[in-house]
């Protein structure tokens, strides 16, 4: 189960990096980063 969470975290990180490099909507990126932080926190990674 945690392997899937880790894969999801990595996929979201990759997506955010691509969105930033493409200079896309900062509001969407900000919300994605907040969601990622919550997922990482719930995963227990500090």
C-alpha positions in Angstrom: 0.0 0.0 0.0 2.7 2.5 0.9 4.4 1.7 -2.4 1.4 3.1 -4.2 1.4 6.2 -2.0 5.0 6.7 -2.8 4.4 6.3 -6.5 1.6 8.9 -6.3 3.8 11.3 -4.4 6.5 11.0 -7.1 3.9 11.4 -9.9 2.5 14.5 -8.3 6.0 15.9 -7.9 6.8 15.3 -11.5 3.5 16.9 -12.6 4.1 20.0 -10.4 7.7 20.4 -11.8 6.3 20.2 -15.4 3.6 22.7 -14.6 6.1 25.1 -13.2 8.5 24.7 -16.1 5.6 25.3 -18.5 4.7 28.4 -16.6 1.1 27.3 -16.1 -1.6 28.6 -13.7 0.0 29.4 -10.4 -3.2 28.9 -8.5 -3.5 25.3 -9.7 0.2 24.7 -8.9 -0.2 26.2 -5.4 -3.2 24.0 -4.6 -1.4 21.0 -5.9 1.6 21.8 -3.7 -0.7 22.1 -0.7 -2.3 18.8 -1.5 1.1 17.2 -1.9 2.2 18.5 1.4 -0.9 17.0 3.1 -0.2 13.6 1.4 3.5 13.6 2.4 2.5 14.6 6.0 -0.1 11.8 6.1 2.6 9.4 4.7 4.9 10.3 7.6 7.8 11.7 5.7 9.3 14.7 7.4 
